[in-house]
Amino acid sequence: MIRSFEDACRFLFPRQAGGIKWGLETTRSLLAALGNPERHFATVHVGGTNGKGSTAAFLAALLRAAGHRVGLYTSPHLVSFTERMQVNGVPVAEEAVAAWTARLAPLAEQTGASFFEITTAIAFADFASRGVEIAVIEVGLGGRLDATNVITPLACGVTRIALEHTDYLGSDLAAIAREKAGIAKPGVPFLTTEPDEQVAAVLVEEAAKRGAIARRVPVSLADGYKLGLGGPHQRANASLALALGRSLPGQWRPEEECERAALAAARLPGRFDRRGPWLFDVAHNPDGVRALVAALEGESVARPLVAVVAVLKDKNWREMLDLLGSAVDELVLTRAPSAPAQRAWDLEAVGGSWSGVKVEIQPELRDALQLARSRAATVLVTGSFHTVGDAMSILGIDPI
């Protein structure tokens, strides 16, 4: 029986073990059992490979500045499950998670609902119960068959596309782009800041086939704005958020005079996130690490710079370490305690020299953090959401 937040977590998290589950019917059945809460507020849908969380955060800030009560649904979390669903920056209450999970548990067992399907239903129920007027919904994985694709949004946006989950989404960028464009809806604006012209063309073409009003947005749209999230790659994310906000119907559209303050106020933990001598970034694939390296080159970061890195073994960690090795003074390779055992990398196989930089292996994350701090003016923690979240938890840092 589910009586507490801890009980809810014990019910929810084992349901991740089944892997990725495609399709919308289970999510629809969960929402129907709750009275279809997703119909009680407007939505904007944001997908992509990297940058969708940042774009969602920028857009939520814009909508809040316009005076709306805004829900923000993102994934994964860093430290607490409650981070995933926020209303005007306030996470869902643990008691609410317990109540919604208890209500959904029998149907979830009956339908074999996945962790993400149940979580999505909880998020929409929480938003409706807290009086959300408009919610920014981040796609979990892919787009077309993602559990969040049960909504009919006012606008859709897709950030840049990179190779990911090729066993599910397709073996090349074009195939992945078509899956991502699956969030497009008839008559709804569909915008993208994908930098590659050919990939952008696939996104726009696929969205247009679905009846969307599709176009590519210039990444220069946010030039001249001060951004609350660091790194040059955030220009594209802010540009997409601006374009999405401006594409909304009049009652929802942020006024231009509030845009500047909103983008400067936007925050998202774990994205080039400085906390004293610690720098956290959830880059978890080569494309994300390239953006991180570019940010390091463009920002003033105290040296020596030591990176504490733990990557999931199904990612292209060799390329990630090569890229990081060229940008830092030392690598400390470790493991993230919360990473699923079946996805944890083999540190003995990983160890070696990367781009000529000194490499040290320290299996325990707590020890790796202490070692890096003893040698560095700045400690970069990166490689996965698990790595950043576990480090923040060990260090007693509240991501919110």
Stockholm file with secondary structure:
# STOCKHOLM 1.0

chainA/1-400         MIRSFEDACRFLFPRQAGGIKWGLETTRSLLAALGNPERHFATVHVGGTNGKGSTAAFLAALLRAAGHRVGLYTSPHLVSFTERMQVNGVPVAEEAVAAWTARLAPLAEQTGASFFEITTAIAFADFASRGVEIAVIEVGLGGRLDATNVITPLACGVTRIALEHTDYLGSDLAAIAREKAGIAKPGVPFLTTEPDEQVAAVLVEEAAKRGAIARRVPVSLADGYKLGLGGPHQRANASLALALGRSLPGQWRPEEECERAALAAARLPGRFDRRGPWLFDVAHNPDGVRALVAALEGESVARPLVAVVAVLKDKNWREMLDLLGSAVDELVLTRAPSAPAQRAWDLEAVGGSWSGVKVEIQPELRDALQLARSRAATVLVTGSFHTVGDAMSILGIDPI
#=GR chainA/1-400 SS CCCSHHHHHHHHGGGGTTCCCCCSHHHHHHHHHTTCGGGGSEEEEEECSBSHHHHHHHHHHHHHHTTCCEEEECSSCSSCGGGGEEETTEECCHHHHHHHHHHHHHHHHHHTCCHHHHHHHHHHHHHHHTTCSEEEEECSSSSTTSGGGGCCCSEEEECBCCCCCHHHHCSSHHHHHHHHGGGCCTTSEEEECCSSHHHHHHHHHHHHHTTCEEEECCGGGGTTCCCSSCSTTHHHHHHHHHHHHHHSCTTTCCCHHHHHHHHHHCCCTTSSEEETTEEEECCCSHHHHHHHHHHHHHSCCCSSEEEEECCBTTSCHHHHHHHHHTTSSEEEECCCTTSCGGGBCCHHHHCSCBTTBEEEECSSHHHHHHHHHHHCSEEEEESSHHHHHHHHHHHTCCCC
#=GC SS_cons         CCCSHHHHHHHHGGGGTTCCCCCSHHHHHHHHHTTCGGGGSEEEEEECSBSHHHHHHHHHHHHHHTTCCEEEECSSCSSCGGGGEEETTEECCHHHHHHHHHHHHHHHHHHTCCHHHHHHHHHHHHHHHTTCSEEEEECSSSSTTSGGGGCCCSEEEECBCCCCCHHHHCSSHHHHHHHHGGGCCTTSEEEECCSSHHHHHHHHHHHHHTTCEEEECCGGGGTTCCCSSCSTTHHHHHHHHHHHHHHSCTTTCCCHHHHHHHHHHCCCTTSSEEETTEEEECCCSHHHHHHHHHHHHHSCCCSSEEEEECCBTTSCHHHHHHHHHTTSSEEEECCCTTSCGGGBCCHHHHCSCBTTBEEEECSSHHHHHHHHHHHCSEEEEESSHHHHHHHHHHHTCCCC
//
